Amino acid sequence: MRIAALQARGPDRDLVRIAAAATTAADRGADVLVVPELFVGGYDPAAFPGPDETLLPRLQDLAARQGVALVAAEPEGDPPAITAVVLAGDGTVSGRYRKTHLYGPAERAAFVPGDGDRFVVAIGGLRCGVAVCYDVEFPEVVRGLALAGAEVVLVPTALDDPAVSRVLVPARAMENRVGLAYADHVGPGFCGGSVIAGPDGRARARAGAVADAVLVADVTRDDLDRARAGADYLADRRPETYR
């Protein structure tokens, strides 16, 4: 599976940056593109104007034109939730995941949390789970997706703490033997550092703190098998002792 992750400065209301990233992803043979959280309208929960009903059809058209699956987290619903929609390469909706852990008072005032339902879908020959931003900082979320069969976890984010992408994201990948793609904003209030980690916890691609980037990296079945042959944390768990 080949993964692309966009790091850029929002907002992107006309989908100019997403379209350019999708073109790059398609040209480089990527199966899926992950874009940052609340990227289209810009990450500013305190000034949230309400869901954009035109957005989903526009994203569907973009995915279909490029033939690349797309993961984008934007407001949806009434009351609104930060919702990651997964579009297949033909533009059809594969499914949705609502962000479970809202970060800070502004998010909690503007949005409602999801109920933690796990969403896993096949993309590029592997099973992919979805989380959004703060979710990945809770070990239960990625572990739950791995136990539900996810082999890769795709994470749109909006973050200003570089330790998360430097420390926690590789740890989540390694401790669950999954690939993990983490796509952040850049610019004031954001730290960049987007990363695609392999199931051994090592970065396959990493962006800097200030520059726009489209990361592209592979996570394969062989990668998963090699990592699990060394220490298969899921198989070796003893959950009866953790209560």
VOPAGU-2260 file (C-alpha; in pm, 1 decimal, decimal comma):
REM VOPAGU-2260
SITE   aa  ch    i         X         Y         Z
SITE  MET   A    0       0,0       0,0       0,0
SITE  ARG   A    1     130,2     345,5     -89,5
SITE  ILE   A    2      18,6     630,1     140,2
SITE  ALA   A    3      32,3    1004,6      77,4
SITE  ALA   A    4      -8,7    1262,8     354,5
SITE  LEU   A    5     -52,4    1636,2     294,1
SITE  GLN   A    6     110,0    1893,5     519,3
SITE  ALA   A    7       9,6    2251,6     435,6
SITE  ARG   A    8    -139,9    2573,7     564,5
SITE  GLY   A    9    -520,6    2599,4     568,7
SITE  PRO   A   10    -784,4    2708,9     501,1
SITE  ASP   A   11    -831,3    2556,0     156,1
SITE  ARG   A   12   -1191,1    2648,8      77,6
SITE  ASP   A   13   -1148,7    2609,0    -299,2
SITE  LEU   A   14    -962,4    2276,5    -255,3
SITE  VAL   A   15    -660,9    2414,3    -442,0
SITE  ARG   A   16    -402,1    2254,7    -211,7
SITE  ILE   A   17    -591,4    1928,3    -179,7
SITE  ALA   A   18    -628,0    1904,2    -557,9
SITE  ALA   A   19    -256,3    1966,3    -608,5
SITE  ALA   A   20    -170,5    1706,8    -342,1
SITE  ALA   A   21    -409,4    1455,3    -500,4
SITE  THR   A   22    -238,2    1507,2    -836,3
SITE  THR   A   23     101,1    1447,5    -674,4
SITE  ALA   A   24     -32,3    1141,0    -493,0
SITE  ALA   A   25    -175,4     996,9    -815,7
SITE  ASP   A   26     143,7    1068,5   -1010,5
SITE  ARG   A   27     344,5     883,4    -746,5
SITE  GLY   A   28     109,6     585,3    -741,7
SITE  ALA   A   29     -45,0     643,7    -398,9
SITE  ASP   A   30    -357,2     452,1    -300,8
SITE  VAL   A   31    -478,7     711,4     -48,5
SITE  LEU   A   32    -423,6    1075,4      47,7
SITE  VAL   A   33    -470,6    1194,6     408,7
SITE  VAL   A   34    -524,8    1569,2     462,3
SITE  PRO   A   35    -505,8    1766,0     790,0
SITE  GLU   A   36    -800,2    1801,8    1029,4
SITE  LEU   A   37   -1049,3    2083,5     952,6
SITE  PHE   A   38    -823,5    2181,9     664,1
SITE  VAL   A   39   -1081,1    2311,5     416,8
SITE  GLY   A   40   -1244,7    2565,9     644,7
SITE  GLY   A   41    -933,0    2618,7     854,4
SITE  TYR   A   42    -882,3    2495,8    1208,5
SITE  ASP   A   43   -1059,0    2755,5    1424,6
SITE  PRO   A   44   -1334,1    2590,1    1631,8
SITE  ALA   A   45   -1412,3    2916,2    1812,8
SITE  ALA   A   46   -1515,9    3071,2    1479,1
SITE  PHE   A   47   -1689,3    2763,1    1337,5
SITE  PRO   A   48   -1954,8    2884,7    1087,3
SITE  GLY   A   49   -2136,6    2551,8    1043,8
SITE  PRO   A   50   -2094,7    2254,3     808,3
SITE  ASP   A   51   -2045,7    2322,7     435,4
SITE  GLU   A   52   -2305,7    2116,0     249,3
SITE  THR   A   53   -2116,7    2160,2     -80,6
SITE  LEU   A   54   -1792,9    2009,8      48,3
SITE  LEU   A   55   -1859,3    1637,0      20,5
SITE  PRO   A   56   -1961,2    1646,0    -349,6
SITE  ARG   A   57   -1653,3    1853,6    -429,0
SITE  LEU   A   58   -1424,5    1610,0    -247,1
SITE  GLN   A   59   -1593,0    1316,8    -420,2
SITE  ASP   A   60   -1534,6    1473,0    -760,3
SITE  LEU   A   61   -1169,9    1539,2    -676,7
SITE  ALA   A   62   -1108,7    1180,2    -560,6
SITE  ALA   A   63   -1278,7    1037,3    -869,0
SITE  ARG   A   64   -1085,0    1261,1   -1108,8
SITE  GLN   A   65    -750,8    1151,9    -961,0
SITE  GLY   A   66    -846,0     792,1    -882,5
SITE  VAL   A   67    -701,6     822,8    -530,3
SITE  ALA   A   68    -882,8     741,4    -205,1
SITE  LEU   A   69    -913,1    1041,3      26,0
SITE  VAL   A   70    -939,1    1086,6     404,7
SITE  ALA   A   71   -1057,3    1431,8     515,1
SITE  ALA   A   72   -1189,8    1537,9     857,9
SITE  GLU   A   73   -1440,7    1823,5     845,3
SITE  PRO   A   74   -1755,5    1925,0    1040,2
SITE  GLU   A   75   -2064,2    1721,9     958,0
SITE  GLY   A   76   -2406,6    1665,9    1107,4
SITE  ASP   A   77   -2654,4    1844,1    1332,8
SITE  PRO   A   78   -2524,9    1883,7    1598,0
SITE  PRO   A   79   -2189,0    1888,1    1418,9
SITE  ALA   A   80   -1908,2    1641,8    1482,5
SITE  ILE   A   81   -1555,2    1646,6    1344,9
SITE  THR   A   82   -1607,3    1368,7    1095,2
SITE  ALA   A   83   -1341,4    1189,0     893,9
SITE  VAL   A   84   -1496,8    1080,0     566,6
SITE  VAL   A   85   -1318,7     811,8     365,8
SITE  LEU   A   86   -1373,0     831,7      -9,7
SITE  ALA   A   87   -1276,7     550,8    -244,0
SITE  GLY   A   88   -1082,3     622,9    -561,6
SITE  ASP   A   89   -1407,3     639,3    -757,9
SITE  GLY   A   90   -1545,4     906,5    -526,6
SITE  THR   A   91   -1793,0     687,9    -340,8
SITE  VAL   A   92   -1817,2     718,0      37,7
SITE  SER   A   93   -1654,1     416,7     202,6
SITE  GLY   A   94   -1755,5     528,6     551,4
SITE  ARG   A   95   -1722,4     786,0     828,2
SITE  TYR   A   96   -1560,2     815,8    1168,5
SITE  ARG   A   97   -1655,0    1083,3    1423,8
SITE  LYS   A   98   -1372,1    1215,3    1641,1
SITE  THR   A   99   -1409,2    1062,4    1987,3
SITE  HIS   A  100   -1177,7    1279,2    2198,7
SITE  LEU   A  101   -1238,1    1652,1    2156,1
SITE  TYR   A  102    -944,7    1875,0    2248,9
SITE  GLY   A  103    -989,7    2182,3    2465,9
SITE  PRO   A  104   -1285,6    2406,1    2544,8
SITE  ALA   A  105   -1320,3    2550,5    2193,6
SITE  GLU   A  106   -1368,7    2208,5    2032,0
SITE  ARG   A  107   -1601,2    2094,7    2308,3
SITE  ALA   A  108   -1813,7    2409,6    2266,7
SITE  ALA   A  109   -1840,0    2376,4    1887,6
SITE  PHE   A  110   -1870,5    2001,3    1833,8
SITE  VAL   A  111   -2012,3    1683,0    1979,1
SITE  PRO   A  112   -1788,2    1378,5    2030,2
SITE  GLY   A  113   -1828,4    1048,7    1852,7
SITE  ASP   A  114   -1915,4     734,6    2043,1
SITE  GLY   A  115   -1592,4     549,6    1971,9
SITE  ASP   A  116   -1728,1     320,0    1700,3
SITE  ARG   A  117   -1429,7     181,7    1511,0
SITE  PHE   A  118   -1418,1     214,8    1135,1
SITE  VAL   A  119   -1192,9     -13,1     928,1
SITE  VAL   A  120   -1194,4     -28,8     547,4
SITE  ALA   A  121    -982,5    -199,0     280,7
SITE  ILE   A  122    -756,7      37,1      81,4
SITE  GLY   A  123    -466,4     -68,2    -137,7
SITE  GLY   A  124    -480,4    -428,7     -24,0
SITE  LEU   A  125    -457,1    -353,1     349,6
SITE  ARG   A  126    -716,6    -286,8     617,6
SITE  CYS   A  127    -714,3      77,0     727,4
SITE  GLY   A  128    -856,9     227,3    1046,1
SITE  VAL   A  129    -923,1     596,8    1100,0
SITE  ALA   A  130    -868,7     826,9    1398,1
SITE  VAL   A  131    -860,7    1207,3    1424,7
SITE  CYS   A  132    -589,4    1415,5    1595,4
SITE  TYR   A  133    -624,2    1393,7    1977,1
SITE  ASP   A  134    -761,9    1039,0    1943,9
SITE  VAL   A  135    -417,4     901,8    1862,2
SITE  GLU   A  136    -282,4    1027,0    2195,3
SITE  PHE   A  137    -499,5     768,8    2374,0
SITE  PRO   A  138    -340,9     423,4    2342,6
SITE  GLU   A  139    -681,1     256,1    2360,5
SITE  VAL   A  140    -786,5     406,1    2026,1
SITE  VAL   A  141    -510,5     264,9    1807,1
SITE  ARG   A  142    -505,0     -60,8    2004,6
SITE  GLY   A  143    -879,4     -94,7    1952,0
SITE  LEU   A  144    -840,8     -42,1    1578,4
SITE  ALA   A  145    -558,7    -297,6    1563,3
SITE  LEU   A  146    -769,2    -551,2    1752,7
SITE  ALA   A  147   -1049,6    -481,5    1503,9
SITE  GLY   A  148    -816,0    -581,7    1221,2
SITE  ALA   A  149    -659,9    -252,9    1112,3
SITE  GLU   A  150    -313,4    -287,5     958,9
SITE  VAL   A  151    -271,9      84,7     887,3
SITE  VAL   A  152    -417,8     382,7    1077,4
SITE  LEU   A  153    -485,5     710,3     894,5
SITE  VAL   A  154    -496,1    1025,6    1109,2
SITE  PRO   A  155    -585,8    1381,5    1001,5
SITE  THR   A  156    -462,2    1619,2    1272,0
SITE  ALA   A  157    -421,1    1984,0    1377,4
SITE  LEU   A  158    -144,2    2005,5    1633,2
SITE  ASP   A  159     116,8    2229,8    1793,1
SITE  ASP   A  160     308,9    1976,3    2002,8
SITE  PRO   A  161     594,6    1816,4    1808,2
SITE  ALA   A  162     640,4    1547,2    2073,4
SITE  VAL   A  163     321,8    1376,8    1954,6
SITE  SER   A  164     448,2    1309,3    1603,3
SITE  ARG   A  165     803,4    1248,7    1723,8
SITE  VAL   A  166     722,9    1018,4    2019,3
SITE  LEU   A  167     361,8     902,4    2040,8
SITE  VAL   A  168     289,2     833,3    1673,3
SITE  PRO   A  169     589,3     601,4    1625,2
SITE  ALA   A  170     506,2     434,3    1957,8
SITE  ARG   A  171     145,5     372,3    1852,5
SITE  ALA   A  172     266,2     219,9    1527,2
SITE  MET   A  173     524,8      -0,9    1695,8
SITE  GLU   A  174     317,4    -119,3    1991,8
SITE  ASN   A  175      32,7    -225,9    1761,3
SITE  ARG   A  176     242,6    -335,7    1460,9
SITE  VAL   A  177      52,3    -106,3    1223,4
SITE  GLY   A  178     149,8     156,8     972,6
SITE  LEU   A  179      38,7     505,1    1076,2
SITE  ALA   A  180       0,8     821,0     866,1
SITE  TYR   A  181     -32,3    1152,3    1052,8
SITE  ALA   A  182    -106,7    1468,1     849,4
SITE  ASP   A  183     -75,1    1808,7    1021,6
SITE  HIS   A  184    -106,3    2177,4     932,1
SITE  VAL   A  185     186,0    2418,8     919,3
SITE  GLY   A  186     191,9    2788,4    1002,0
SITE  PRO   A  187     117,6    2984,2    1319,7
SITE  GLY   A  188     -28,1    2761,0    1588,4
SITE  PHE   A  189      85,1    2434,8    1427,6
SITE  CYS   A  190     403,8    2233,2    1448,4
SITE  GLY   A  191     406,9    2041,1    1120,7
SITE  GLY   A  192     615,1    1728,8    1160,7
SITE  SER   A  193     369,9    1512,8     966,6
SITE  VAL   A  194     490,9    1154,7     950,2
SITE  ILE   A  195     424,3     814,9     797,5
SITE  ALA   A  196     551,5     543,4    1034,0
SITE  GLY   A  197     596,9     176,6     959,5
SITE  PRO   A  198     486,3    -109,2    1185,3
SITE  ASP   A  199     836,1    -117,6    1334,5
SITE  GLY   A  200     785,9     239,5    1460,6
SITE  ARG   A  201    1042,4     387,5    1224,3
SITE  ALA   A  202     952,0     689,6    1011,4
SITE  ARG   A  203     917,4     608,6     641,2
SITE  ALA   A  204     868,6     977,9     561,6
SITE  ARG   A  205     866,2    1288,5     779,4
SITE  ALA   A  206     802,3    1657,7     708,1
SITE  GLY   A  207     970,9    1954,1     871,7
SITE  ALA   A  208     816,5    2212,7    1100,3
SITE  VAL   A  209     743,1    2493,7     854,9
SITE  ALA   A  210     728,0    2374,7     492,8
SITE  ASP   A  211     436,3    2243,2     289,7
SITE  ALA   A  212     490,7    1882,2     184,9
SITE  VAL   A  213     326,2    1576,7      34,0
SITE  LEU   A  214     476,9    1273,8     204,7
SITE  VAL   A  215     463,3     942,5      18,9
SITE  ALA   A  216     568,1     607,6     165,3
SITE  ASP   A  217     486,5     238,3     138,1
SITE  VAL   A  218     358,0       1,1     404,5
SITE  THR   A  219     345,4    -356,1     276,2
SITE  ARG   A  220     227,9    -694,9     390,4
SITE  ASP   A  221     593,6    -797,8     419,3
SITE  ASP   A  222     657,7    -501,2     651,0
SITE  LEU   A  223     374,3    -614,1     876,9
SITE  ASP   A  224     492,9    -975,6     877,4
SITE  ARG   A  225     852,3    -882,3     959,1
SITE  ALA   A  226     750,1    -656,1    1246,4
SITE  ARG   A  227     516,6    -915,6    1395,1
SITE  ALA   A  228     777,1   -1189,5    1362,0
SITE  GLY   A  229    1001,8    -996,3    1599,1
SITE  ALA   A  230     748,4    -921,8    1873,9
SITE  ASP   A  231     379,1    -967,7    1805,6
SITE  TYR   A  232     235,1    -748,4    2077,5
SITE  LEU   A  233    -124,7    -820,3    1983,0
SITE  ALA   A  234     -80,4   -1197,6    1984,2
SITE  ASP   A  235     124,6   -1193,1    2304,9
SITE  ARG   A  236    -118,5    -985,1    2509,4
SITE  ARG   A  237    -259,1   -1130,5    2831,5
SITE  PRO   A  238    -574,6    -919,6    2872,9
SITE  GLU   A  239    -697,3   -1132,4    3162,2
SITE  THR   A  240    -415,5    -986,2    3373,1
SITE  TYR   A  241    -489,6    -618,4    3291,3
SITE  ARG   A  242    -812,9    -579,5    3484,4
